[in-house]
């Protein structure tokens, strides 16, 4: 059973599910759920059903737009959720039913979908456990975001970065962080030694780093990207290798300040702000007032 929590709108106006009819045995493929709507804050898909498929992880992309109307501000959003699977052997599998809910309310239910796996996994197939027969090179990154509801400009939140893998033995070759263009970010802590922990879905994960992020203004914020290479040891029939992994494409909506009941939890907005007041030599008004220019810079 897999629990998926996302930040989307309470009213869904459009939705779709895309699953391939046939996939290559041993290859990773994606089940894509696409939703659009207004004023949704969270959604749940509990559980993610599949018979015999190996669940490989989940990633999501979120974009939003805000429009002012005579009756108030309307915020609409688009969510693209990717759930990755792999078929351990040729045959027919199913995914679903998938029930999308928000605060206990059912938004939509997708029926069971059949997937046919064709071909065979490269190399010798063992008669042992599933973890011995599947591709050990499958590895990916995921992030966890620590926020308290909606994120506004100047509101600091933490992002944790993890590596997931189907086998425990792996080592980091190199890693580097690309900061976000529209936010300040600070590395709070990172790993000294990889600590692989076995998860419920028979995969392993290790924590890499925690970043503190403060968005500068309302936008669909692309989070700082952690990318690099992971080294995987070889075996009797396979040499050691390195694979590129990245968190590129992860986004979070940063909402504009509401007209009423503005939040007050903005620790980041007071850190390192600078004011500069200049007299403008040109631009007197008809009544003779002088013009000044106020510039404010800094985090938030």
Secondary structure, 3 states (H helix, E strand, C coil): CCCEEECCCCEEEEEEEEECCEEECCCEEEEEEEEEEECCCCEEECCCCECCCEEEEEEEEEEEEEEEECCEEEEEEEEEEEEEEECCCCEEEEECCEEEEECCEEEEEECCEEEEEECCCCCCCCCCCHHHHCCCCCEEEEEEEECCCCEECCCEEEEEEEEEECCCCCEEEEEEEECCCCEEEEEEEECCCCCCEECCCCCEEEEEEEEEEEECCCEEEECCEEEEEEEECCCCCCCCEEEEEECCCCEEEEECCCCCCCCCCCHHHHCCEEEEEEEECCCCCCCCCCEEEEEEEECC
